Amino acid sequence: MKKLVLILPLFFCGFGCSTYQVGINGYSASGADLELPQNSSISVVADTNAPNPLFEKEVASKIQKILNEKGYSCAHVGKADFYLFFEYGVSSGENKTGVRPIYHVGGTATYSTIQTPGYTTYVPYSYTVFTRQLKLFLFDNSVMERKVDPLWSGTITSTGTSSDLREVINYMLVCAFDHFGENTKKRINITLIKGDKRAKALIDN
């Protein structure tokens, strides 16, 4: 039974308790990586009609913090060079059930030299998987005057057992802005350890 106790935690950790799996797809209007001047000002636009306006402001503040760390300055609406809009959400969850085989090795009986065979037991499991999503849209300043297509957009997804978007979104933001402005041409998959320094700095901010 000792083997069972050791194996099961590893099995369930693979679904999100110790790492976060994040995927990002970046698209640019030009088809090439977007190169913004380092002295550009970017205004992060929060949705004033968001279901949770306090969380909306919290996410906007974290995005602005990351942009500032990357050398971009903050500017008020109407005065910025670029505008960054964002959306986020989490699915209602999908239940996963099944059985996992656990093999127990054989041994030698203490009362004789008979070799006992190994055997397999089956342990049922059940867990819920949530899909977390973040979308980013970068526009030039003409968006304030007319409807235009974004210069760049990013779709960031993460699947795991946590529905706490307030925590998970920090890891998604870290991954997203590692590829800010890139035309990734395909989904890039990233694994971050829970407690990642940059994500933790956003959580503690």
CORZIVEN-V936781 format. One record per helix or strand. SS is the DSSP state (H for helix, E for strand). FROM is the first residue (numbers start at 0). TO is the last residue. Records with the same first field share a line. If there is no record, write none. Layout:
# CORZIVEN-V936781
SS = FROM-TO  FROM-TO
This chain:
# CORZIVEN-V936781
H = 1-16  52-68  140-143  164-177  196-203
E = 18-27  40-44  72-72  81-89  93-103  106-107  114-115  118-139  151-159  187-192
